[in-house]
């Protein structure tokens, strides 16, 4: 997989985040990996730092992987091959997620890899409605009060975050990551809805993504969750996307200054 690059965006806001970064760097040590690090003094504009990195790797198959996520090597290879066969594909190299704590198995990287191979607990798929997602992630009932958009109760039976694979040329046509989305929350749902509406081929590969435990950190997570404007902006943008028809969405994407014509 010489033409594959793994991009890992991160803002180090606590010790566990650093621990997870150290671990994934070991786990993916045989790949071409680029760490996209930003300080967390203000907010983590993940979409912008990712888009900047995508543009530097136009000729690659890109795997955008969260810093807290481990995916099997076999599934990365399957995703890579799917994209080589059809560039117009967004691949999630997993279809379920398990939540784990690496500190339970910290003696060696080999011990932890062995643990990943034999683990069978599966916490996904779960069907999450948008209402439940709001309550679970942010708990702000007023974040969706008096919105002008139809509030659909979409359910998602497969994980849409943690990481995805694509070719730049195809992903650029559907707008890259949406830089109107600030920090975390709803950017993964927005991406899925936008790509689906733009007739992108979306594939989930059978297998598990392992999400490593972490706190959100007082310097970033607590700040973001206390700033409802970030959350509200993301909710508005998500709802805008799902309520545009395909023609309207195409026109809206063309107005985004970060895409490359």
C-alpha positions in Angstrom: 0.0 0.0 0.0 2.7 2.4 -1.1 0.1 5.0 -2.1 -1.6 5.1 1.3 -1.2 7.9 3.9 -2.8 8.0 7.4 -3.6 11.4 8.7 -4.2 11.8 12.4 -5.5 15.1 13.6 -5.0 15.8 17.3 -5.0 18.5 20.0 -3.3 17.3 23.1 -5.6 18.4 25.9 -4.8 15.8 28.6 -2.4 12.9 29.4 -4.6 10.2 28.0 -4.7 11.9 24.6 -0.9 12.0 24.6 -0.9 8.3 25.6 -3.3 7.4 22.8 -1.2 9.3 20.3 1.9 7.5 21.4 0.1 4.2 21.0 -1.3 4.8 17.6 2.1 5.9 16.3 3.4 2.6 17.3 0.4 0.6 16.0 0.7 2.3 12.6 4.5 2.4 12.5 4.7 0.5 9.2 2.6 3.1 7.4 3.2 6.5 6.0 1.7 8.6 8.9 1.3 12.3 9.3 0.3 13.8 12.7 -1.8 16.9 12.3 -1.3 18.6 15.7 -2.9 21.9 16.8 -2.8 23.6 20.2 -6.1 23.7 22.0 -5.8 27.2 23.4 -8.9 28.3 21.4 -10.9 25.6 19.5 -9.8 22.7 17.4 -10.7 23.5 13.8 -10.3 19.9 12.7 -11.9 20.4 9.3 -9.4 23.1 8.3 -6.3 21.3 9.4 -7.5 18.1 7.7 -8.4 19.9 4.4 -4.9 21.5 4.4 -3.4 18.1 4.7 -5.6 16.5 2.1 -4.5 19.1 -0.5 -0.9 18.1 0.2 -1.7 14.4 -0.6 -3.8 14.6 -3.7 -2.2 11.6 -5.3 -2.7 9.3 -2.2 -5.4 7.1 -0.9 -6.1 9.0 2.4 -7.1 7.4 5.7 -8.2 10.1 8.1 -8.0 8.4 11.5 -8.9 9.8 14.9 -6.1 9.8 17.3 -8.1 7.5 19.7 -8.9 4.9 17.0 -7.3 1.6 16.1 -8.5 -0.3 12.9 -7.3 -3.7 11.8 -4.5 -3.8 9.2 -6.6 -6.2 7.1 -9.5 -3.8 6.9 -7.2 -0.9 6.0 -6.0 -3.0 3.1 -9.6 -3.9 2.0 -10.5 -0.2 2.1 -7.5 0.7 0.1 -8.3 -1.8 -2.6 -12.0 -0.7 -2.7 -10.9 2.8 -3.4 -8.4 1.7 -6.1 -11.3 -0.1 -7.8 -13.6 2.9 -7.5 -12.2 6.3 -6.7 -15.7 7.7 -6.1 -15.9 5.8 -2.8 -16.0 6.8 0.9 -14.9 3.8 3.0 -15.4 3.3 6.7 -13.0 0.4 7.3 -15.2 -1.0 10.1 -18.9 -1.4 10.8 -18.9 -1.5 14.6 -17.0 0.1 17.5 -15.7 -1.3 20.7 -14.6 1.0 23.6 -11.4 0.0 25.3 -8.7 1.3 27.7 -5.1 0.6 26.7 -3.9 1.0 30.3 -5.3 -2.4 31.0 -2.9 -3.9 28.5 0.1 -1.5 28.6 3.0 -4.0 29.1 3.8 -4.2 25.4 2.5 -3.3 22.0 2.5 -7.1 21.1 0.3 -7.9 24.1 -2.1 -5.2 23.1 -2.2 -6.4 19.4 -2.9 -9.9 20.6 -5.7 -8.5 22.8 -7.3 -6.7 19.8 -7.2 -9.9 17.7 -9.1 -11.9 20.4 -11.5 -9.4 21.7 -15.1 -10.2 20.8 -17.3 -7.7 22.7 -19.2 -5.5 20.3 -21.0 -2.4 21.5 -22.1 -1.3 18.0 -24.2 -1.2 16.0 -26.6 0.9 18.0 -29.5 2.8 16.4 -29.1 6.4 17.5 -31.7 9.0 16.6 -30.6 12.6 16.2 -32.5 13.5 19.3 -30.7 10.9 21.3 -27.4 12.0 19.9 -28.0 15.5 21.0 -28.9 14.4 24.5 -25.9 12.0 24.7 -23.2 14.3 23.3 -24.2 17.8 24.5 -27.3 17.6 26.6 -28.5 21.0 25.3 -32.2 20.8 24.6 -32.2 24.5 23.8 -29.6 24.0 21.0 -32.4 22.9 18.6 -35.1 25.3 19.8 -36.8 27.4 17.1 -34.7 26.1 14.2 -36.0 27.0 10.8 -35.2 23.6 9.3 -37.1 20.4 9.5 -35.8 18.4 12.4 -35.7 14.9 11.0 -35.2 12.0 13.4 -32.6 10.2 11.4 -31.3 6.9 12.8 -27.8 5.7 12.2 -27.2 2.0 12.6 -23.4 2.1 11.8 -20.6 4.2 13.1 -19.9 7.3 11.0 -16.9 8.7 13.0 -13.5 7.5 14.1 -12.0 7.4 10.5 -12.7 7.2 6.8 -10.8 6.6 3.6 -11.0 8.3 0.2 -9.2 9.8 -2.8 -8.8 13.6 -2.9 -10.2 14.1 -6.4 -13.5 12.5 -5.6 -13.8 13.9 -2.1 -13.0 17.4 -3.4 -16.0 17.2 -5.7 -18.3 16.9 -2.7 -16.7 19.7 -0.7 -13.9 18.0 1.4 -14.5 18.4 5.2 -17.0 21.2 5.9 -15.1 24.0 7.5 -18.3 25.6 8.8 -18.3 22.8 11.4 -16.3 23.9 14.4 -14.5 21.5 16.8 -16.3 18.2 17.3 -20.0 17.2 17.3 -22.1 16.5 14.1 -19.3 16.9 11.6 -19.3 13.1 11.0 -23.1 13.0 10.5 -22.9 16.0 8.2 -20.2 14.4 6.0 -22.2 11.2 5.6 -25.4 13.0 4.7 -23.6 15.2 2.2 -21.8 12.4 0.5 -24.9 10.3 0.3 -26.9 13.1 -1.2 -24.1 13.7 -3.8 -24.3 10.0 -4.8 -20.9 9.1 -3.3 -20.5 5.4 -3.0 -20.3 4.7 0.7 -19.0 1.4 2.1 -18.6 0.0 5.6 -16.2 -3.0 5.8 -17.2 -5.7 8.3 -15.0 -5.4 11.4 -14.4 -3.4 14.5 -12.8 0.0 15.2 -11.4 0.2 18.7 -11.9 3.5 20.4 -9.4 4.1 23.2 -10.6 5.7 26.4 -9.8 9.4 27.1 -11.2 12.4 28.9 -12.0 15.6 27.1 -9.6 17.8 29.0 -10.3 21.0 30.9 -8.5 23.1 28.3 -10.5 22.0 25.4 -13.5 19.7 26.0 -14.9 21.5 29.0 -14.5 24.8 27.1 -16.3 23.6 24.0 -19.1 22.0 25.9 -19.7 25.2 27.8 -19.8 27.2 24.6 -23.1 26.5 23.0 -22.4 28.7 20.0 -20.1 26.0 18.6 -22.7 23.3 19.1 -25.5 25.4 17.7 -23.5 26.4 14.6 -22.8 22.7 13.9 -26.4 21.7 14.4 -27.6 24.4 12.1 -25.1 23.4 9.4 -26.0 19.7 9.7 -29.7 20.5 9.4 -29.1 22.8 6.5 -27.3 20.0 4.6 -30.0 17.4 5.2 -32.7 19.8 4.1 -31.1 20.9 0.8 -31.9 18.9 -2.4 -29.1 17.7 -4.5 -29.1 20.7 -6.9 -29.2 23.2 -4.0 -26.4 21.3 -2.2 -24.2 21.3 -5.3 -24.6 25.1 -5.6 -23.9 25.5 -1.9 -20.7 23.4 -2.1 -19.5 25.5 -5.0 -19.5 28.6 -2.7 -17.1 27.0 -0.3 -13.8 28.8 -0.7 -11.6 25.9 0.5 -12.5 23.5 -2.3 -10.2 23.3 -5.4 -11.7 23.7 -8.8 
